Amino acid sequence: MADVILVLNAGSSSIKFRAFGVDGTTMHLVLRGQVDGLGTAPRFSAVDSAGNKTSDDMGAHTGLDHEGAIEHIGAFLRNHGEGHRLIAVGHRVVHGGQTYAGPVRVTQAVLDELEALVPLAPLHQPHNLSPIRIIARTRPELPQVACFDTAFHRSAPEVAQAYALPAFIAEKGVRRYGFHGLSYEYIASVLPRMAPAAATGRTVVAHLGNGASMCAMVGGKSIASTMGFTAVDGLPMGTRCGNLDPGVILYLMSALEMEKQDIEDLIYRQSGLLGVSGISSDMRALLASEAPRARFAIDLHTYRIARELGSLVAAMQGIDALVFTAGVGENASIIRERVVRDAAWLGMELDHAANVSGGPCISTASSKASVWVIPTDEELMIGQHTLAAINATASSGDTAPLPA
């Protein structure tokens, strides 16, 4: 019977999953899929390693929540997993705080600490932790591993992680954490094969999707990120405002008499591309629109990317490569074109034909810094970390289950 690791990447309205077959220290994809539309009109889809597709609009499950989605995924795996034995589950967890600089086997103490970080990532952390609790209740003997989006940025120098606040506040964990670390870690892992000079040099990776950030890497290590204490900082995103003068928050509280929950809803769910355009949080819809506010939302987004790129180049004292990744970065050639055009002062030159075709290298031979399009794979990183963690646990003899 073949061993399988399940990877879960849970969001507010969806759960992506992958099942990896395990052979010693190597893995291969068995199947992948997702349940989206949770809470409204859930849809299930899956594709196995041979490309066979399964889908279900789940019309009988309107309003399905995360627990129901986990049950549905589990039932699907049991029905399609003949000859496989589930040995562990790996989870994406957005925030690991100051404590966790790498993947960790989940215990009740770990789960309690991660619950305490919910206020720092209210859009993500509760949903990341929900499947952990559900599986702990139904399969307490099954090892679970948490992999953190913040961990990759712990290599940044202290000055890059600090805010100019009194020491007693910093000591409570108020610092720049950075996010999308699993995505950046994956890009760093493939650069030696795809772009050796970028792997050893100074590279900015632009993770552009509904959530968006940028990371400066030197020799494959994070030294600076656009995101900070929470995942609302930095670039404007689908619904998140990005960088904001703290005085605006004070104004909202004093002049507009807004309550904490209303402000949180504003900066996390009503701002960004959605708030500026008044049309959509989806870059595809904005690019297809002729509405002036849609045009302006795109202008603001690319302007902020250009500003942050300059900041990260300053942190590295130069740049050898720029990498685009994630949904918008991998698929929106016009956004890549505009960003590279705005980076002409850095000597970047775009190969327009390569950009339209998706690369992977989209810069000219004479470009002073190379430009790349590299699809990210957070789920693969989680799978690899989970395999390493359970192998390490088996070696140490520590096999205590997570309490239900």
Secondary structure, DSSP 8 states (H G I E B T S, - for coil): -EEEEEEEEE-SSEEEEEEEEEETTEEEEEEEEEEE-TTSS-EEEEEETT--EEEE--GGGTT--HHHHHHHHHHHHHHH-TTEEEEEEEEEES--TTT-SS-EE--HHHHHHHHTTGGGSTTTHHHHHHHHHHHHHH-TTS-EEEEESSGGGGGS-HHHH--SS-HHHHTTT-S-----HHHHHHHHHHHHHH-HHHHHSEEEEEEESSSEEEEEEETTEEEEES--SSTTSSS--SS---S--HHHHHHHHHTS---HHHHHHHHHHS-HHHHHHSS-S-HHHHHH---HHHHHHHHHHHHHHHHHHHHHHHHHTS-SEEEEEHHHHHH-HHHHHHHHHHTGGGT--B-HHHHHHT-SB-B-TT-SSEEEE----HHHHHHHHHHHHHHHHHHHT-------
